[in-house]
Amino acid sequence: MLHDHDTDGEHTSSRRAFIRTSSVGMTAALVATSAAGAALAAPVSPVQESRAAGRPLAVTPACDGHETPAATEGPLFKPQSPERTDFITPAVRGVQLDLSGIVYDTACKPLPGALIEFWQCDQNGDYDTAGFSLRGHQYTNSRGAFRLRTIIPRDYWGRWGRRAPHIHTQVQAPGGPVLVTQLYFPDDTQAYGRDFAALNASDRLLNRACTITLAGPQGGGYTGAFDFVIQTTAT
């Protein structure tokens, strides 16, 4: 287990490996998308769940055509992660997060078959560098939707000081450029006894535009929503 010392250097080869890996599997993934979409029911958004339960939740802004802001990749991305939508295993403990959303292009059209890579630290602020705990990729279904069952990560000390809890992502339309970004949590998030407002305020890499919308906690966990807007062709 290692802490993530974020840096702008020495990740070019990782990204190239990721793009090569994505391209090799893209054709097969797209062929399987229809079957996978049929097997995977359309995710119910946290907004719908909260309304059904009578819990207020701010509606995430509609797609406005502006690309989701990019962020540093950091040095701990690992290509060839397993394809999965559930990171919860007996060894993973923490505040559960059920995250869902849509991947759009800049014309606000949902993108089926988009590749999404997630990686994050655990409830102790550690990344698994020996294996693939809390790491994985998936493809959006026929409606451009994704869902990830995971936990809220912990803050940790890195090269840039104390990092607020965040989830690393890479998002790519079939054959398109890779968007690398990080997702953050609202100031009122309750997890591990941490002060998320203070952690967010002190993290100079944080981008508020990349904040997950949360509902909860309920039953010890949260439901969250985040929609990505990405380019489908290189500019």
matplotlib code that plots the C-alpha trace (Angstrom):
import matplotlib.pyplot as plt

x = [0.0, 1.3, 0.2, -0.4, 2.2, 0.5, 2.9, 2.6, 5.6, 6.3, 2.7, 2.9, 3.9, 1.0, -1.5, -0.1, -0.4, -4.0, -4.9, -3.3, -5.1, -8.4, -8.1, -7.3, -10.4, -12.7, -14.1, -14.9, -16.3, -18.7, -19.8, -20.7, -22.3, -25.8, -25.8, -24.3, -26.9, -29.6, -28.1, -27.5, -30.7, -30.7, -29.2, -31.7, -30.2, -29.7, -32.1, -34.8, -34.0, -34.0, -37.3, -38.8, -37.6, -38.7, -35.1, -34.1, -31.2, -30.1, -30.5, -27.1, -26.8, -28.0, -25.4, -24.3, -21.8, -18.7, -16.2, -15.6, -12.5, -9.3, -7.0, -3.6, -3.4, -0.9, 1.7, -0.4, -2.6, -2.3, -3.4, -5.1, -7.4, -10.3, -13.6, -16.2, -18.8, -18.4, -15.3, -16.7, -15.0, -14.5, -11.2, -12.7, -14.2, -15.5, -18.5, -20.2, -20.9, -23.2, -22.2, -24.0, -24.3, -24.2, -21.3, -22.2, -20.5, -20.2, -23.5, -25.1, -25.7, -25.3, -22.4, -22.9, -19.7, -17.6, -14.7, -14.5, -11.5, -11.8, -9.0, -8.9, -7.4, -9.1, -10.6, -7.0, -5.7, -3.7, -3.7, -3.3, -0.1, 0.4, -3.0, -6.3, -8.3, -10.5, -9.4, -11.4, -12.9, -16.4, -18.3, -21.4, -24.6, -26.8, -28.1, -24.6, -25.1, -22.6, -22.8, -20.1, -20.4, -17.4, -16.5, -15.7, -11.9, -9.9, -7.7, -3.9, -0.6, 1.0, 3.5, 1.0, 0.2, -2.9, -5.3, -9.0, -10.8, -11.2, -11.7, -9.4, -11.1, -10.2, -13.1, -12.9, -15.4, -14.6, -11.6, -11.6, -9.2, -8.8, -10.2, -8.3, -10.0, -10.7, -14.1, -14.5, -17.1, -19.4, -18.3, -21.0, -20.0, -19.7, -17.0, -14.3, -14.7, -13.0, -13.8, -14.5, -15.1, -11.6, -10.0, -11.6, -10.6, -7.0, -6.6, -5.1, -5.8, -9.5, -12.0, -15.5, -16.9, -16.0, -18.0, -20.2, -23.8, -24.6, -27.8, -27.5, -26.1, -28.7, -28.0, -24.3, -23.8, -24.4, -25.8, -24.0, -24.4, -21.9, -22.2, -19.2, -19.0, -16.1, -14.7, -15.2, -12.5, -9.1, -9.0]
y = [0.0, 3.4, 7.0, 8.9, 11.6, 13.5, 14.8, 16.0, 13.9, 10.2, 9.3, 9.6, 5.9, 4.8, 6.8, 5.4, 1.9, 2.7, 3.9, 0.9, -1.4, 0.3, 0.2, -3.5, -4.3, -1.7, -3.7, -6.7, -4.4, -2.7, -6.0, -7.1, -3.8, -4.7, -8.0, -6.3, -3.5, -6.1, -7.8, -4.6, -2.8, 0.9, 2.5, 4.4, 7.7, 8.9, 11.8, 9.3, 7.2, 10.1, 11.4, 8.0, 7.9, 11.5, 12.7, 16.1, 16.0, 18.9, 18.0, 17.9, 20.5, 19.5, 18.9, 22.3, 21.0, 22.0, 19.3, 18.0, 19.7, 17.6, 16.9, 15.4, 11.6, 11.0, 8.2, 5.3, 4.5, 0.9, -0.3, -3.7, -3.4, -5.9, -5.0, -4.7, -2.4, -3.5, -2.7, -4.1, -7.2, -8.8, -6.9, -3.5, -1.7, 1.9, 4.1, 2.7, 4.8, 3.8, 6.1, 6.4, 8.8, 9.4, 10.0, 12.6, 14.1, 17.9, 17.9, 16.4, 13.1, 10.0, 7.8, 4.0, 1.9, 4.7, 3.3, 4.5, 3.7, 4.2, 4.0, 5.3, 4.8, 3.0, 4.1, 4.5, 6.6, 3.8, 2.7, -0.9, -1.0, -4.8, -5.8, -4.2, -3.5, -0.4, -0.4, -1.3, -0.3, -0.6, 0.4, 2.6, 0.7, 1.5, 4.6, 5.9, 5.1, 3.7, 2.5, 1.9, 0.3, 1.4, 3.3, 6.9, 7.2, 8.9, 11.9, 11.5, 13.3, 13.6, 15.7, 18.5, 18.4, 16.9, 15.7, 15.8, 12.5, 11.9, 9.2, 9.2, 8.6, 8.2, 8.5, 7.7, 7.5, 4.7, 5.9, 9.3, 11.1, 10.2, 12.6, 12.3, 13.9, 13.5, 13.4, 15.1, 15.1, 17.8, 19.7, 18.1, 14.5, 12.3, 9.6, 8.4, 11.4, 13.7, 17.4, 17.3, 21.1, 21.8, 19.1, 20.5, 24.0, 23.1, 21.0, 23.2, 20.6, 20.4, 21.6, 22.2, 21.6, 17.9, 17.5, 14.4, 15.1, 12.9, 11.7, 10.2, 8.9, 6.2, 2.7, 3.6, 4.7, 7.2, 7.3, 9.7, 11.1, 12.5, 13.0, 13.3, 15.4, 14.4, 15.0, 12.2, 13.4, 15.0, 18.7]
z = [0.0, -0.9, -0.7, -3.9, -4.4, -7.2, -9.9, -13.5, -14.6, -15.4, -16.4, -20.1, -20.6, -18.3, -20.3, -23.6, -22.2, -21.1, -24.6, -26.2, -23.8, -24.4, -28.2, -28.3, -26.3, -27.7, -30.7, -28.5, -25.9, -28.3, -29.7, -26.2, -25.3, -26.4, -24.5, -21.4, -21.7, -21.6, -18.7, -16.7, -15.8, -16.4, -13.2, -11.1, -10.4, -6.8, -7.6, -8.3, -5.3, -3.0, -4.3, -3.9, -0.3, 0.4, 0.8, -0.7, -3.2, -5.4, -9.0, -10.9, -13.6, -17.0, -19.7, -21.0, -23.6, -21.6, -21.1, -17.6, -16.3, -16.5, -13.6, -12.9, -13.3, -10.5, -10.5, -9.3, -12.3, -13.4, -16.8, -17.4, -14.4, -14.2, -15.8, -12.9, -11.5, -7.8, -5.8, -2.5, -1.3, 2.2, 2.5, 1.6, 4.5, 4.6, 4.1, 1.1, -2.0, -4.9, -7.7, -11.0, -13.9, -17.7, -20.1, -22.7, -25.7, -26.0, -28.0, -24.8, -26.5, -24.2, -25.2, -25.2, -25.0, -23.3, -21.3, -17.6, -15.4, -11.7, -9.0, -5.5, -2.0, 0.8, 4.1, 5.5, 2.7, 1.0, -2.6, -3.6, -5.7, -5.5, -6.9, -8.1, -4.9, -5.5, -9.2, -12.3, -15.5, -17.1, -20.2, -20.3, -21.3, -24.3, -22.6, -21.8, -18.1, -15.6, -12.0, -9.5, -6.0, -4.0, -0.7, 0.0, 0.1, 2.9, 2.8, 2.8, 2.6, -0.8, -2.7, -2.9, 0.8, 2.3, -0.4, 0.1, -0.5, -4.3, -6.9, -10.0, -13.3, -17.0, -19.5, -23.2, -26.0, -28.5, -30.5, -28.8, -26.5, -22.8, -20.2, -17.0, -13.9, -10.2, -8.4, -5.0, -2.2, -0.7, 2.4, 4.5, 3.7, 6.9, 6.8, 9.1, 11.5, 8.9, 8.3, 4.6, 4.4, 5.8, 3.7, 0.5, 1.4, 1.9, -1.2, -4.0, -6.7, -5.9, -8.6, -7.3, -10.7, -10.2, -7.0, -6.7, -5.7, -2.7, -0.9, 2.5, 4.6, 4.9, 6.2, 6.6, 3.0, 0.3, -3.2, -5.5, -9.0, -11.5, -15.2, -17.5, -20.7, -23.0, -26.4, -29.0, -31.4, -30.9, -31.1]

ax = plt.figure().add_subplot(projection="3d")
ax.plot(x, y, z, "-o")
ax.set_aspect("equal")
plt.show()
